[in-house]
Amino acid sequence: MKTFHNTAHHMHAGKQEMFRGKLVDCHEVPDRLEYVLAELKRRKMGNILAPADDLPLQAALEAVHTREYLEFLATAWEDWVQLDPTNAQRDALPSVWPLAQAHAFRLDAPPLNFAARLGQYAFDSGTPLTAGSWQAARQGAACALAAVHAVLAGERAAFALTRPPGHHAGPAYMGGYCFINNAAVAAQALRDVGKKRVAILDIDYHHGNGTQTCFYERADIFTLSIHGDPRTEYPFFLGHADERGAGAGAGFNLNIPLPRGTGFEQWFAALQQAIAQVRQFQAEALVVPLGVDTFEGDPISGFKLRSADYLSIGQALRELALPTVLTFEGGYAVGEVGVNVANVLEGFEA
């Protein structure tokens, strides 16, 4: 399996995040990727490459995200420092948000003040924007696009090893450590080259709310997610089982929320349910937002999967026999994240 490695990922290294009402050291750190990279090299698991420079990246980004949002990300750090030169020493976190409630706030007259604009495009205060966030996120999307090109060229699967992660980012918002939705970029790119039906099977602990929003009214991209129950787990406001899609997309979104403390047997049964739906959909390609924060030792999650379980997950995904792009998402037990990710890939290739 080819792995496309984001060599710019270290440019995004947040100092602090707001977590459950407290400023804490960031859970999403550069070491997450480095441990995965080291484990892939240790096991000699295929070629590790950088994405090509000539990919149609801007078009791929604009096929998923609004141009206004992308322009905001591209200039956000400069605007943050311009607001106050001492901001160069601290990450940008939002402090004000316009709630989307009737007559509560005007959304048709975007403010000029950067602090307000940051809140306009963010749904939480746990996603620090740093001097290199845009460069790292953009290169991550290039990894996802390169993985698509690899499977189109005949590879059975390809892995986008990138951070920051992506599946919480929506068409015009960031959050959950995510800025650009790499899985959505991959799925749309597969559609754009003629794959008529693409499935996105998200196995991260947290619901892929951004991915769901991107495709909620479409029947050509089936979004499926197995995740912690949003009544108690982040991102809280999306991911319920009754969210099945809307309009043309009615019936093409599947959420399988599971309670905190779920073990592998129950989780794997949910995976088999999702896989059956992918088969019924007759997908021509598969995108897997690969989060391993389902691990029993993860500090911000609540499932009880063990490292050996990830081999079985990879084997189950392989049995779909589809061209597959995997994107690296969550997993915050940093010492074990490399083993767990490599086990999924090894299981897939067994």
N, C-alpha and C positions, 0 to 999 in steps of 0.2 A: 504494500500500500504506500502510495506517495503521501508525504506529509509536507504541507506548505507552511513554513515557519515565519511568523511575524518578527522580523529582526528589529522593528521599531517599537516593540511592545513596551520596552523599559522606559520609553519617553513618557508613558503614563504611569505615574507612581504617586498616588494620593497620600497625603499625610494623615488626614483624619476624616471620619464620616460620622454623621449623626445616626446612632443606633439605639432604638428604644429610649429616646429622650436624653441620651448621653453622647458627648463627643468622645469617640474611641479611635484607636489606631485602625487603619483600614484593614478589612479582611481580604480585600481583593488586591493582592500584591504581586510584584514581578516574579517572586520565587515560585508561584503557582506554575507558571509556564516552564520555568527552568527545570523544575523537578520532572515534569513530563518529558521535556526534551532529553534530559539525561537518561531517563529510563528507556526511551525509544532507542537511543544510541547504545545503551548497555545491551539491549536485546537484539540489536542490529535489525530493527523492524523497518526495512525499506529505505528508500531515498528520502532525505530531508532537504527540501528545496526552498528557495525564495521565489515569490511570484514574479512573473515577467513584468517588465516595465511598460509593455505596450498593450496591456489589457484595456478594454473599453470601460474603465472603472467609473468615470463620471456618469455615463449613461446608465450603468447598473445601479448606482446610488440613487439617481433621480427616478428610476423605475419603482423604487420602494419608498423613498423619503421625499418630502416636499423640498423644493429648491430653497425656499425661505429658511427652513430648518438647517439645511446643509450650509447655507451662507452664514447663519448664526454660528454654527460650530466652527467654521473656518476662521472666523474673526473673533471668537469669544474671548480668548486669552488677552489679546491686545485691548479689547474693550474693557475687560476687567481691570487691567493695569492702568488704563487711561482714567478709569473712574477714581482711582487713588493709587499713586505710584507705589505706596507701601504694599499694595496687594500682590506685587511680584513675589513677596515672601510667603504668601499663603494661598491655599487652594480656594477656588470659587465654589461656594455652596449657596443655594437659594434660600431666601428668608421670607418670601411673599409669593402667594399663588392666587390666580383667578379661578375660583370655583365655577364649574360649568352648571350653574343653577339659574333658572329664569330670573332676569332682572337683577341678579346679584352683582355681576361684573360685566363690563363691556369687553367683548372679545374681538370686536370689529375695528378697534382703534388701538393698534399695538403701541405700547409706550416706547419712548426713546431711551429712558434710563436703563442702563445695563442690568442693574439688580432686579428690576421688574421683568426685563426680557428673559433673564435666567429662570425666573419662576414661571414665566409663560411656557418655557420649553422643557421644564423638569417636573416630574410628579413626586419626587421625594428629596430629602436633604441628605441622602446617604451616598450620593454619586459625585464625588469631588471632581471638578474640572481643573486640569493642570495645564502647565505650559505646553506639554506634548500630547495632550489627550486627542486632539484632532489628527495629528500625524499618526499616532498609534492606531486609532480607530479606523482611519482610512486605509492604512496598510493591512489591517485585519480583514477588511472587506475585500481587498485585493487577494488575500489568501483564499477566501471563500470562492471568489470568482475563478481563481487558478485551479481550485479543486474541481469546480464544475467543468472546466476545459479538459482536465485530466480524464474525468469519467466519460466525457463526450469523445475523447480520443481512444477510448477502449479500456481504461482502467475500471476494474470492478468497483473500486471505492477509492476515495481520497479524503484526507483529513486536513482541515484548516486549524492549525495549532496557533491560536491567537488570543490575545487579550488587549484591551478590555473585552468582556463577553458581549453578547448582542441581543439575546432573545427578549429582553424587557423593553428595548427601544421600539417606539412606534413610528408612524409616518412623520410626525412632527413633535416628538418628545423623547427625552432621555430619562433614565432612572434605573434602579437596580444594578448599578455599576456599568450600564450599557449606554452607548451613544449611537452606534450603527448596528442594525440588525443583520448580522452576517448570514444567519439561516434564511431570512427572507430574501436577501440579495441572491443567495444561491438558488432558492426555489424559483424566483422570478427569472433568473438567467436561464434555468433549465426550460422554463416555459417559452422564453423568447427564442430559443433555438429549435422549438418544435415538439418538445415533450408535452403531450396533450393533458396529461393528468400527473400531478406531482403531489406526493404526500410529505408532510413535515411531522415527524414523530418525536416529540420533545420529551426527554427522560430526565431532565433536571428536576431537582426537588421543588423548585419554585415554578409556578405557572408562567408559561411564555406569553404574557399578556400582550406584549408588543406584536409578536408574530400573529396572534389571533386577530388583533385589530387590523393588521395589514390586509388580511385575506377574508375577513368575516362575511363579506357579501359576494364571495366568489365560489364557483363550483369547480373550478379547474385546479385549485390547490386546497387539498384537504388537510386541515390542521388538527393534530391530535396531541394531547398533553396529559401525562401522568404526574401528579404533583400533590403537595401538601394541601389540605383542605383550606380554602381561602377564608373560612370563618375564623381561623386561628393563625394562618400562615401568610406571610408576604407573598404577593403584593396585595392581598386582602380584597380588593375591589373588582376582581375579575377571576374567572377560573371555575365557576360553579358548573355542575353537571347539566343544568338546564340551558346553558348557552350553546345552542346547536347551529348557529349561523343565521343569517337574515337575507331576505330577498332571494337572489339567485343562489346565494350560498347556504340557504336553509338545508340543514342536514349534513353539511360539510365541515362542521367543527365538532370535535369530541373532546370533552374534558372528563378525566377520571380522577377526582379528588379523593385522597386517602388520608386517614387520621394520623396524627403524630404518633410515633411508636410502631408504625407498620413495619413488619418484617419481610424477608425476601419472598416467602411463599405467596403471601397475599399480593405483594408488589408484582411478582412475576406473572400471576394470574391476570392482573390488569394489563401487563405488557402483551400477553397472548390475546386478550380481548382487542387491544389496539391493533395488533398485527392482523387479526382476522378482518378488521375494518379496512385496513390498507389493501388487503387482498380483494375484498369485495368492491372497493373503489376502482380496482384494476389500474393502480398507479403504474406509471412508466418510469418513474425515478423516485428516489427517497432522499430526504434531508433529515439528519438526526442532530438536533441540538443536544450535544453530549455534555451533560452535567453529571458529576459524580459526587455532588453534595447530598446524595441519598445514602452515603456511607455512614455507618454507625458512629464514627468519631467526628463527624463534621460539627464545628462549633456553632453554626447558626441554623442548623436544620434538625430534622427529627425522625428520619427513617432509620432502619436498622440493618441495612445491607452490609455485607462483609466483602473483603477484597476478592475472594474466590468467586463471589456471585457475579462479578462483572465479566468473567469468562462466559458464563451462561447467557448473559445479556447479548454479548457479541455474537454468540452462536445463533441465538434466536433471530437477531437482525439479519444475519447472513442468509437464513433460510427463506427470506423474502425474495432472494435472487434478483435484486434490483440494482441498477447503477446507484451508488450511494455516496453522498457527501456528508461528512460529519464535521460539525463545528464545535470547538471547545467552549464550554459555557462555565457553570459553577463547579465548586469543589474547593473547600476552604480548610480542610485538614491537610495542610500543605505538605507535611511529611509523607502522606500516603497518596496524594493526588496522582503522582506519576505512575505508581503501580496500578492504581484503579483504572486510569485511562488506558494504559498499555494493555491491561487485561481485556478490556472491551475490544480493542483492535486485534489482539491476538486471538480472541474467541471468534471474531468475524473472519479471520483469515485461516482458521484451523481447518 
